[in-house]
Amino acid sequence: MRSARAVSAALVLLACLAAPARAQTGEEPNLIFSISGGILAGGNLWTLPRQLVFSDQTGAGDQWDTMALGRKLHSGFDATLTGTYFWKPHLGLSLEAGYFGLESESACTPVGAITPTPQNNNQNAQACATANGLNLPGSVAGFLAGVTYRVTTRGVQPYVRAGIGPAILGTSFVETTGQAIVSNTTEATVYMLADEHHRELTYMASVGVGLMLPLAPGYQVRMEFRDIFIALPRPTGPATDTAQIANEGAYPDPPIGTRLVSVANFTVGLDVVLEKRRGHRY
């Protein structure tokens, strides 16, 4: 009899201990630090159908050549660091810092014939030829804050996220120059467009979808596709102060506006789970 009572008591105790376990679920990643790298798509940035380029001063007056100019973005790469804190099981705050390599390519095509200038070795013809198809380095440093919503909280976790923040432009996306050999030993830089008031501060935003997949305890693999929107400067018209350019040697500085450029981005990253939280079933 005592043995039967002891067995019954043991079963009741085990049932009590097991009840919380049945009410609990697996651990949810709560605080995640991500290191990611990926590729960026390119695209057209701006075109300027007609820009006067100073050629020469003669007794008959100043001579000018007309060039069609443009710029397009190359595909590039990016590297980002992201921290995400889920203050609710499905909703989190994300902070991101990233380097976005946006190389570009200038275009130059003569509109009509270029004035022959033997005295400077046909400088404008050389400059336009070297500027056409010239690869130019470019970079953007971005800092974004936003929200992340994950559909599931453990295992394979599909998610969407969006962010916005300031960005710093490392180079000009307007300045267009070409090189010319004006003598056997002298190389000249011809400015077809200048960017004397180069703006460094701009803004960017992103909207993306992705997956977080468990890799090992404390680690996840992340894959994400998103659109990045960057406000980049562009000329809104040609430089028109021709008298100053011809007489004082000033650079052709065009009016500058902004274009919001969409850049497709695919990244793969490693998540380090710094904090986990055990969920509950109710």
Sine and cosine of phi, psi and omega as CSV:
sin_phi,cos_phi,sin_psi,cos_psi,sin_omega,cos_omega
0.00,0.00,-0.73,0.68,0.04,-1.00
-0.87,0.49,-0.60,0.80,0.00,-1.00
-0.90,0.43,-0.66,0.75,0.01,-1.00
-0.91,0.42,-0.64,0.77,0.03,-1.00
-0.91,0.42,-0.62,0.78,0.00,-1.00
-0.90,0.43,-0.67,0.74,0.02,-1.00
-0.90,0.43,-0.66,0.75,0.01,-1.00
-0.89,0.45,-0.67,0.74,0.01,-1.00
-0.90,0.44,-0.65,0.76,0.01,-1.00
-0.90,0.44,-0.65,0.76,0.01,-1.00
-0.91,0.42,-0.65,0.76,0.04,-1.00
-0.89,0.46,-0.67,0.75,0.01,-1.00
-0.90,0.44,-0.70,0.72,0.02,-1.00
-0.89,0.45,-0.62,0.78,0.02,-1.00
-0.89,0.45,-0.65,0.76,0.02,-1.00
-0.91,0.41,-0.64,0.77,0.00,-1.00
-0.94,0.35,-0.54,0.84,-0.05,-1.00
-0.98,0.18,-0.39,0.92,-0.07,-1.00
-0.85,0.52,-0.71,0.71,0.03,-1.00
-0.90,0.44,-0.58,0.81,-0.02,-1.00
-0.90,0.44,-0.63,0.78,0.01,-1.00
-0.93,0.36,-0.44,0.90,-0.02,-1.00
-0.99,0.11,-0.19,0.98,-0.04,-1.00
-0.99,-0.16,0.36,-0.93,0.06,-1.00
-0.88,-0.47,-0.06,-1.00,0.05,-1.00
-0.92,0.39,0.20,-0.98,-0.04,-1.00
-0.96,0.29,0.62,-0.78,0.05,-1.00
-0.97,-0.24,0.78,-0.63,0.14,-0.99
-0.87,0.49,0.79,-0.61,-0.13,-0.99
-0.92,-0.39,-0.65,0.76,0.02,-1.00
-0.80,-0.60,0.88,-0.48,-0.15,-0.99
-0.81,-0.59,0.74,-0.67,0.11,-0.99
-0.93,-0.37,0.79,-0.61,-0.13,-0.99
-0.85,-0.52,0.66,-0.75,0.14,-0.99
-0.87,-0.49,0.86,-0.51,-0.12,-0.99
-0.72,-0.69,0.43,-0.90,0.13,-0.99
-0.60,-0.80,0.47,-0.88,-0.05,-1.00
-0.24,-0.97,-0.21,-0.98,-0.04,-1.00
-0.87,-0.49,0.48,-0.88,0.00,-1.00
-0.88,-0.47,0.64,-0.77,0.05,-1.00
-0.99,0.10,0.35,-0.94,0.03,-1.00
-0.98,-0.20,-0.23,-0.97,0.01,-1.00
0.33,-0.94,0.20,-0.98,0.01,-1.00
-0.93,0.36,0.61,-0.79,0.00,-1.00
-0.94,-0.34,-0.81,0.59,0.04,-1.00
-0.35,-0.94,0.34,-0.94,0.11,-0.99
-0.69,-0.73,0.53,-0.85,0.04,-1.00
-0.74,-0.67,0.97,-0.25,-0.17,-0.99
-0.90,0.43,-0.53,0.85,-0.07,-1.00
-0.59,-0.80,0.86,-0.51,0.10,-1.00
-0.70,-0.72,0.81,-0.58,0.04,-1.00
-0.97,0.26,0.71,-0.70,0.05,-1.00
-0.84,-0.54,0.82,-0.57,-0.08,-1.00
-0.89,0.45,0.71,-0.70,-0.03,-1.00
-0.95,-0.30,-0.84,0.54,-0.10,-0.99
-0.22,-0.97,0.35,-0.94,0.13,-0.99
-0.95,-0.31,0.79,-0.62,0.01,-1.00
-0.77,-0.64,0.11,-0.99,0.04,-1.00
-0.89,0.45,-0.45,0.89,0.00,-1.00
-0.99,0.12,-0.10,0.99,-0.02,-1.00
0.81,-0.58,0.03,-1.00,-0.01,-1.00
-0.96,0.29,0.58,-0.82,0.05,-1.00
-0.92,-0.38,0.66,-0.75,-0.05,-1.00
-0.75,-0.66,0.52,-0.85,0.17,-0.99
-0.94,-0.34,0.44,-0.90,0.01,-1.00
-0.92,-0.40,0.78,-0.63,-0.02,-1.00
-0.83,-0.55,0.59,-0.81,0.21,-0.98
-0.99,-0.11,0.83,-0.55,-0.10,-1.00
-0.89,-0.46,0.36,-0.93,0.03,-1.00
-0.25,-0.97,0.13,-0.99,0.03,-1.00
-0.50,-0.87,0.69,-0.72,0.11,-0.99
-0.73,-0.68,0.46,-0.89,-0.01,-1.00
-1.00,0.04,0.65,-0.76,0.13,-0.99
-1.00,0.04,0.28,-0.96,0.22,-0.98
-0.92,0.39,0.51,-0.86,-0.05,-1.00
-0.53,-0.85,-0.37,-0.93,-0.02,-1.00
-0.71,-0.71,0.30,-0.95,0.06,-1.00
-0.63,-0.78,0.39,-0.92,0.08,-1.00
-0.67,-0.74,0.77,-0.64,-0.11,-0.99
-0.71,-0.70,0.46,-0.89,0.16,-0.99
-0.86,-0.51,0.79,-0.62,-0.09,-1.00
-0.72,-0.70,0.69,-0.73,0.14,-0.99
-0.89,-0.47,0.74,-0.68,-0.02,-1.00
-0.77,-0.63,0.79,-0.61,0.06,-1.00
-0.88,-0.48,0.87,-0.50,0.01,-1.00
-1.00,-0.04,0.99,-0.16,0.04,-1.00
-0.98,0.18,-0.28,0.96,0.19,-0.98
-0.83,-0.56,0.38,-0.93,-0.07,-1.00
-0.79,0.61,-0.60,0.80,-0.08,-1.00
-0.95,-0.30,-0.26,0.96,-0.15,-0.99
-0.88,-0.47,0.77,-0.63,-0.04,-1.00
-0.69,-0.72,0.32,-0.95,0.08,-1.00
-0.98,-0.19,0.75,-0.67,-0.02,-1.00
-0.88,-0.48,0.67,-0.74,0.12,-0.99
-0.83,-0.56,0.75,-0.67,-0.11,-0.99
-0.71,-0.71,0.66,-0.75,0.17,-0.99
-0.81,-0.59,0.73,-0.68,-0.09,-1.00
-0.53,-0.85,0.41,-0.91,0.14,-0.99
-0.94,-0.35,0.80,-0.60,-0.06,-1.00
-0.85,-0.52,0.93,-0.37,-0.03,-1.00
-1.00,0.10,0.96,-0.28,-0.04,-1.00
-0.90,-0.43,0.99,0.16,0.10,-1.00
-0.95,0.31,0.42,-0.91,-0.02,-1.00
-0.67,-0.74,0.13,-0.99,-0.02,-1.00
-0.70,-0.71,0.79,-0.61,0.00,-1.00
-1.00,0.04,0.40,-0.92,0.03,-1.00
-0.76,-0.65,0.63,-0.78,0.06,-1.00
-0.55,-0.84,0.81,-0.59,0.03,-1.00
-0.71,-0.71,0.80,-0.60,0.04,-1.00
-0.89,0.45,0.65,-0.76,0.13,-0.99
-0.98,-0.22,0.98,-0.22,-0.13,-0.99
0.99,0.12,-0.18,-0.98,-0.05,-1.00
-0.98,0.18,0.58,-0.81,0.10,-1.00
-1.00,0.04,0.70,-0.71,-0.03,-1.00
-0.90,0.44,0.81,-0.59,0.07,-1.00
-0.92,0.38,0.77,-0.64,0.04,-1.00
-0.73,-0.69,0.99,0.17,-0.03,-1.00
-0.87,0.49,-0.47,0.88,-0.05,-1.00
-0.91,0.42,-0.44,0.90,0.08,-1.00
-0.86,-0.50,0.44,0.90,0.11,-0.99
0.88,0.47,0.64,0.77,0.01,-1.00
0.79,0.61,0.84,0.55,-0.14,-0.99
-0.83,0.55,-0.74,0.68,-0.07,-1.00
-0.91,0.41,-0.60,0.80,0.03,-1.00
-0.90,0.44,-0.68,0.73,0.04,-1.00
-0.90,0.44,-0.71,0.71,-0.07,-1.00
-0.89,0.45,-0.68,0.73,-0.01,-1.00
-0.91,0.41,-0.63,0.78,0.00,-1.00
-0.90,0.43,-0.63,0.77,0.00,-1.00
-0.97,0.24,-0.50,0.87,0.01,-1.00
-0.96,0.28,-0.48,0.88,-0.04,-1.00
-0.95,0.30,0.90,-0.44,-0.02,-1.00
0.99,0.11,0.18,0.98,-0.02,-1.00
-0.95,0.30,0.80,-0.60,0.05,-1.00
-0.99,0.14,0.75,-0.66,-0.08,-1.00
-0.84,-0.55,0.74,-0.67,0.05,-1.00
-0.93,0.37,0.47,-0.88,0.04,-1.00
-0.32,-0.95,0.49,-0.87,-0.02,-1.00
-0.42,-0.91,0.44,-0.90,0.08,-1.00
-0.71,-0.71,0.77,-0.64,0.13,-0.99
-0.98,-0.22,0.86,-0.51,-0.09,-1.00
-0.88,-0.48,0.51,-0.86,0.01,-1.00
-0.71,-0.70,0.94,-0.35,-0.13,-0.99
-0.87,-0.50,0.59,-0.81,0.14,-0.99
-0.82,-0.57,0.63,-0.77,-0.03,-1.00
-0.18,-0.98,-0.31,-0.95,-0.04,-1.00
-0.82,-0.57,0.48,-0.88,0.06,-1.00
-0.82,-0.58,0.74,-0.67,0.08,-1.00
-0.87,-0.48,0.87,-0.49,0.04,-1.00
-0.97,-0.25,0.67,-0.74,-0.08,-1.00
-0.95,0.30,-0.68,0.74,0.07,-1.00
-0.88,-0.47,0.32,-0.95,-0.11,-0.99
-0.94,-0.34,0.01,1.00,0.03,-1.00
-0.42,-0.91,0.25,-0.97,-0.06,-1.00
0.94,0.35,-0.63,-0.77,0.09,-1.00
-0.96,0.27,0.84,-0.54,-0.12,-0.99
-0.87,-0.49,0.99,-0.11,0.15,-0.99
-0.92,0.38,0.54,-0.84,-0.03,-1.00
-0.46,-0.89,0.31,-0.95,0.18,-0.98
-0.81,-0.59,0.51,-0.86,0.06,-1.00
-0.49,-0.87,0.41,-0.91,0.02,-1.00
-0.59,-0.81,0.52,-0.85,0.00,-1.00
-0.43,-0.90,0.27,-0.96,0.02,-1.00
-0.46,-0.89,0.48,-0.87,0.01,-1.00
0.07,-1.00,-0.02,-1.00,-0.02,-1.00
-0.97,0.23,0.34,-0.94,0.03,-1.00
-0.58,-0.81,0.47,-0.88,0.00,-1.00
-0.87,-0.49,0.81,-0.58,0.01,-1.00
-1.00,0.05,0.81,-0.59,-0.03,-1.00
-0.99,0.16,-0.44,0.90,-0.05,-1.00
-0.62,-0.78,0.17,-0.99,0.03,-1.00
-0.99,0.13,0.66,-0.75,0.10,-0.99
-0.97,-0.25,0.24,0.97,-0.02,-1.00
-0.90,-0.44,-0.73,0.68,-0.12,-0.99
-0.81,0.58,0.78,-0.63,-0.01,-1.00
-0.77,-0.63,0.87,-0.49,-0.02,-1.00
-0.72,-0.69,0.33,-0.95,0.11,-0.99
-0.67,-0.75,0.36,-0.93,-0.02,-1.00
-0.96,-0.27,0.56,-0.83,0.02,-1.00
-0.60,-0.80,0.64,-0.77,0.11,-0.99
-1.00,-0.06,0.95,-0.31,-0.07,-1.00
-1.00,-0.07,-0.19,0.98,0.16,-0.99
-0.46,-0.89,-0.08,-1.00,-0.04,-1.00
-0.90,0.43,-0.41,0.91,-0.10,-0.99
-0.82,-0.57,-0.07,1.00,-0.12,-0.99
-0.93,-0.36,0.80,-0.60,0.06,-1.00
-0.94,-0.35,0.73,-0.68,-0.02,-1.00
-0.90,-0.43,0.57,-0.82,0.12,-0.99
-0.98,-0.18,0.86,-0.51,-0.01,-1.00
-0.98,-0.18,0.86,-0.51,0.03,-1.00
-1.00,0.00,0.93,-0.36,0.11,-0.99
-1.00,0.01,-0.52,0.85,0.18,-0.98
-0.62,-0.79,0.71,-0.71,0.07,-1.00
-0.95,-0.31,0.19,-0.98,0.06,-1.00
-0.63,-0.78,0.90,0.43,-0.12,-0.99
-0.92,0.39,-0.37,0.93,0.02,-1.00
-0.92,-0.39,0.75,0.67,-0.05,-1.00
-0.79,0.61,0.82,-0.57,0.00,-1.00
-1.00,-0.07,0.77,-0.63,-0.03,-1.00
-0.99,-0.14,-0.55,0.84,-0.09,-1.00
-1.00,-0.07,0.76,-0.64,0.06,-1.00
-0.58,-0.82,-0.37,-0.93,0.02,-1.00
-0.63,-0.78,0.33,-0.94,0.03,-1.00
-0.55,-0.84,0.33,-0.95,0.03,-1.00
-0.56,-0.83,0.30,-0.95,0.02,-1.00
-0.53,-0.85,0.51,-0.86,0.10,-1.00
-0.68,-0.73,0.80,-0.60,-0.08,-1.00
-0.50,-0.86,0.23,-0.97,0.10,-0.99
-0.78,-0.62,0.49,-0.87,-0.02,-1.00
-0.29,-0.96,-0.05,-1.00,0.03,-1.00
-0.73,-0.68,0.66,-0.75,0.20,-0.98
-0.93,-0.37,0.82,-0.57,-0.07,-1.00
-0.85,-0.52,0.75,-0.66,0.02,-1.00
-0.87,0.49,0.68,-0.73,0.01,-1.00
-0.91,-0.41,-0.77,0.64,0.01,-1.00
-0.35,-0.94,0.23,-0.97,0.03,-1.00
-0.81,0.59,0.86,-0.50,0.00,-1.00
1.00,0.03,0.01,1.00,-0.04,-1.00
-0.70,-0.72,0.51,-0.86,0.07,-1.00
-0.65,-0.76,0.41,-0.91,0.18,-0.98
-0.98,-0.22,0.67,-0.74,-0.03,-1.00
-0.86,-0.51,0.74,-0.68,0.13,-0.99
-0.81,-0.59,0.71,-0.70,-0.10,-0.99
-0.56,-0.83,0.64,-0.77,0.15,-0.99
-0.87,-0.50,0.74,-0.67,-0.02,-1.00
-0.50,-0.87,0.29,-0.96,0.17,-0.99
-0.98,-0.22,0.77,-0.63,0.09,-1.00
-0.95,-0.30,0.77,-0.64,0.01,-1.00
-0.94,-0.35,0.87,-0.50,-0.05,-1.00
-0.83,-0.56,0.76,-0.66,0.07,-1.00
-0.99,0.11,0.96,-0.28,-0.04,-1.00
-0.93,-0.36,0.58,-0.81,0.03,-1.00
-0.95,0.32,0.48,-0.88,0.04,-1.00
-0.47,-0.88,0.48,-0.88,0.09,-1.00
-0.96,0.28,0.73,-0.68,0.03,-1.00
-1.00,-0.08,-0.05,1.00,0.02,-1.00
-0.06,-1.00,0.12,-0.99,-0.03,-1.00
-0.97,0.25,0.37,-0.93,0.19,-0.98
-0.95,0.32,0.77,-0.64,-0.16,-0.99
-0.87,-0.49,-0.06,1.00,-0.03,-1.00
-0.99,0.15,0.92,0.38,-0.13,-0.99
-0.93,0.38,-0.57,0.82,-0.03,-1.00
-0.89,0.45,-0.69,0.72,0.00,-1.00
-0.92,0.39,-0.63,0.78,0.01,-1.00
-0.89,0.46,-0.70,0.71,-0.06,-1.00
-0.95,0.30,-0.68,0.73,-0.13,-0.99
-1.00,0.06,-0.51,0.86,-0.08,-1.00
-0.92,-0.39,-0.04,1.00,-0.02,-1.00
0.94,0.34,0.40,0.92,-0.01,-1.00
-0.94,0.33,0.39,-0.92,0.02,-1.00
-0.99,0.17,0.55,-0.83,0.04,-1.00
-0.96,0.27,0.98,-0.19,-0.08,-1.00
-0.97,-0.23,0.96,-0.29,-0.08,-1.00
-0.99,0.12,0.27,-0.96,0.17,-0.99
-0.92,0.40,0.67,-0.74,-0.10,-0.99
-0.91,-0.41,0.75,-0.67,0.14,-0.99
-0.85,-0.52,-0.29,-0.96,-0.05,-1.00
-0.74,-0.67,0.64,-0.77,0.11,-0.99
-0.82,-0.57,0.74,-0.67,0.06,-1.00
-0.99,0.10,0.94,-0.34,-0.10,-1.00
-0.98,-0.18,0.72,-0.69,0.06,-1.00
-0.99,-0.11,0.81,-0.59,-0.02,-1.00
-0.83,-0.56,0.87,-0.50,0.05,-1.00
-0.96,0.28,0.61,-0.79,-0.10,-1.00
-0.63,-0.77,0.78,-0.62,0.10,-0.99
-0.86,-0.52,0.78,-0.62,-0.05,-1.00
-0.76,-0.65,0.46,-0.89,0.15,-0.99
-0.79,-0.62,0.70,-0.72,-0.07,-1.00
-0.56,-0.83,0.13,-0.99,0.05,-1.00
-0.92,-0.40,0.81,-0.59,0.06,-1.00
-0.99,-0.14,0.73,-0.69,0.16,-0.99
-0.95,-0.32,0.89,-0.45,-0.03,-1.00
-1.00,0.08,0.94,-0.35,-0.07,-1.00
-1.00,0.01,-0.37,0.93,-0.02,-1.00
-0.51,-0.86,0.67,-0.74,0.06,-1.00
-0.85,-0.52,0.38,-0.93,0.02,-1.00
-0.69,-0.73,0.73,-0.68,0.02,-1.00
-1.00,0.08,0.79,-0.61,0.00,-1.00
-0.99,0.11,0.08,-1.00,-0.02,-1.00
-0.72,-0.70,0.50,-0.87,0.16,-0.99
-0.98,-0.20,0.71,-0.70,0.04,-1.00
-0.78,-0.63,0.00,0.00,0.00,0.00
